[in-house]
Amino acid sequence: MVNQSEADLFHVDVMDGHFVPNISFGFSIIQQIKSVAKKPLDVHLMISNPDHYLEDFKNAGADWLSVHYETCPHLHRSVQRIKKLGMKAGVVINPHNNVGLLKGILPDVDFVLLMSVNPGFGGQHFIEGTYERIRTLHSMKQDLNPDLLIEVDGGVDTSNAEALVRAGADILVAGSAVFHSDNPAETISRIKHLG
């Protein structure tokens, strides 16, 4: 019997080698993951021109879909289209951008994904300034969208999970910490219960 982890979502990074300097995979792999996944797919688009592909990702199996603030010149339109397609809509912001840039879109999104590393490669070191960015976003959330979920991606592990949740994070994305672990299910459990 296969052990079920305590993870709530599968976070799937899609990279195009253009917006970020790495390439991952596309629709067919997401379809394969969806065919066996028992939990929702949280698809993070690290791609240029994501608006061209929103429906394709929905059809491939995305339940949650996030686009980078930096890639969508008409962000409200992108978010509304994601929602109209029946997915939870998220906006991602890179570490160098001020979270205040998201003030106008916060009432319209289901979640914000704060990058705590520069996007494109796993195994990077966590950027310490992320804690302050989470606190700022959490404060904005109270006024603009109390139901907003704050997701953090990059360098998340058992050493910082508790502090991230204390700062205001709702969802922690752990990649290398899980996949390089001798016991991934136990690592997921520790991260989840530290938070």
N, C-alpha and C positions, 0 to 999 in steps of 0.2 A: 504494500500500500504506500502511495506517495504522501509524504508529509505536506500538509497545507500550511502555508505561512500565514502570519497575522497581517500581512500587507493588505491595504484596502484598495489599492489601484496598481495597475501596471503602467509605469511611466515609460513612454516610448519616444526616444529622441530621433528626429528625422533631420539629417544634415545634407546639404546639397553641394558642398565643396566651393560654394560661391559666397554666401553670407557668412559661413564659417569655414575654416580651412580643413575640413574633414568631410568625408562622405559616409553615410550609413546605409540606409535602405529605403525602399519605397512601398508602394501599395501592396504588392504581392506578399511581402513579408508580414505586413500588418494584417492582411487577410488570414494568413496562416496562424498568427498569434491569436487573433480573434476567434478562430475556429476551435481553439482548445482552452482559451482563457475563461475562467469562471468569474473574473472580476473586471470592472470597467477599464478600458484603455484610455489613458491620459496621454494624448499625443501632442508633443512639443515640436512645433515647426521652426527649425533653425534654417530657414530657406528664404531666398529672395522671391518676391512676387507670390506670396502665399495665397493671395486672393484667386489666383488661377486654379487652385487645387482644392479648395474647401470642400466642394461636393465630392470629389474623388476620395478624400480622406474619410468623409462620412460613410461613403459606400464601402470603403475598405474595413470599417469597423470602429472608427474613433467614437468614443462616448464623450470625452472632454477634448477640446481642441484649443491650443494656445498659439498665438502669433506674437512676434516681437514688435514692440512699439516702433523699433527702428526700421521695420520693413513695410509698414502699412501707412501710406500717406493719407488714407481716408479711414482711419481706425474705427470710427463709429460705424461706418458702413460694413466693415469687415466683421465687427462684433455682432451686429444685427443679423448678418447673413449666417454666421455660425449658429446663432440661436434659432433662426428660422429653419435651419437644416436639422434642428432637434438635438444639438450638442450643447454641453456646458461651454461657455465662452470664457477664455482667459487671455490676458495680455502679459507678455514677458518683458522685463526690462533688464538691460545689461548693467554690470556693476558701476560703470562710469557715469551713468545717467541718474539724475536726481529724481527720486520717486515723486516729487511734486509735479513732474510732467504728467502724471497719471490722474491728476485731480479731476479733469473734465470727463474722463472715461469711467471712473470708479463706480458711479451709480448704475452703469450699464453692464458690467461684467460680473461673472460668477466667482472668478478667482484671479489673483495676480500671482505670477511666478517671478520671484526675485532671484536672479542669478547671483550666486555667491562665489562663482569663478567666472572667468571669461569663457563663453560658450564655445564648444567645438571638440573638446578632448576630455576624457575621463581622467581621474587620478590627480587632478590639480589640487593645490592647497587652498583651503578656505580663506576668503578675504574677510578679515576681522571687522571692517567697516560695515559689514552686513547687519550686525546687531542693531546699529543705530538706524539703518534704513528700514528694518522691520518695525522698530518702535515708531518711527515717523509714519509709516504706512498704516500701522495699527491705529494711531491717533486719527489719521484721515478717515479711516474706515468707520470709526465711531460716529462721525458727522455725516458721511456721504452714503454709506452702504453697510449697515451693521451685519448683514448676512455674508459679506465678502469673505472668501477664504484666502489666506496668505500661504503660498507655497514657496519653499526654499529649495534650490537645486544647486549642488556643487560643494564637494568637500564635507558633506554631512556624514557624521559617524557617531559612535557612542560617546566621544569626548565632548561634543558640542550640542547634542540633541536637546538636552534639558535646557540649556541656556537659550537656544533658538525658540523653544516653546514659551519660555518665560518672557522673551522679548515680544512675542505675539504671533509666532508662526503656528499655522493650523495643520499644514501638510509638509512632511519632510521627504525629500527625494534622496534616496541613498543608492548609489551605484557601486563604486569601487569598494566601499565598506562592506557591502553584501557579497559581491561577486569574488572578492579576494579573501573572503572569510572561510575558515575551515568548517563552519556550521552556519550557512546563510540564514536558515529559519530562526536560529537562536539570536543571530545578530539583528534581524528584523524585529524580533520580540524585544530585545534590549533597547533598541532605538525607540520603539513605540512606547515602551513603558517608562523610559527615562523622561520622555516629553510630557 
